[in-house]
Amino acid sequence: ATYETILVETRGGVGIVTLNRPKALNALNATLIRELGEALEAFEGDDAVGAVVITGSEKAFAAGADITEMATKSFTDVYLADLGGAWSRLLACRKPRVAAVSGYALGGGAELAQMCDLVIASETAKFGQPEITLGIIPGFGGTQRLTRAVGKAKAMDLILTGRMMDAQEAERSGLVSRVVPGEKLLEEALAAAEKIAGFSRAAVLAAKEAVEVAHETGLSEGVRFEKRAFQSLFATEDQKEGMAAFVEKRKPAFRNR
Ligand code: HXC
């Protein structure tokens, strides 16, 4: 497929999406959100892909939802367009998403990073929810996912003042998985994604699903989910292979069986 606002490629077991609206700092317009959903849906259906990297440019991961597109919209317009709901196709992709963030990740851009499973940030990354400065609030899950990631105190600070935080603060706060030098960003993100893609697919999906449950339920419910998911992996050949390889002191060859 050819896209207008993103670049898509596959490298080894990794699908890569590069947001590509350089003149608007990768502002997320309706076309981009739709195309991102289509690309993720295609990766979900591609057995060769085990993980996905989402990245932007050096200057901007994404500077938010497209303000020029939203500026004159009425309630009915935004209600019917349901831009927030348009992320469901991306969220439905069960394969792990690694965000490789350089430069601005603001508003919807920060929220896109929050929708990824790993967030690898360059030292230049800046995260923020500046919606309040525009007379709105986050609308792609930021008040919920940011708060779960960094806690109430930090989330209130960011969402009510609209200030940006740098990569170090974002890592300290729990929004970012790792901070790496800018020139290593894509390399590190691809290496992490390739590593994930090399493991047993069933184990990876079960692990991701179980961690996600931690965001949505209480502890005993979550532990019960984990226990059953853990037990179910003993029905896979990959579990036999992974453990046999350890005992025989060799590398496992997972076959996704
Ligand atoms: C549309 C944008 C944009 C955006 C930048 N641009 N961000 N266009 N929507 N979110 C455009 C600029 O208008 C400009 O276009 C070009 O990109 C370069 O941006 P500059 O402002 O000239 O760059 P700079 O001075 O370096 O400042 C960078 C910046 C600033 C600090 C990131 O652009 C900025 O504050 N952007 C808006 C950030 C923001 O408020 N995001 C939240 C959006 S609301 P021209 O044509 O002039 O060259 C949101 C809500 C989500 O995300 C939920 C919705 C349902």
Residues whose N, C-alpha, C, O or C-beta is under 5 A from the ligand:
A	BS01	HXC	K23 A24 L25 A27 A63 G64 A65 D66 I67 T68 L83 Y104 L106 G107 G108 P130 E131 I137 P138 G139 F140
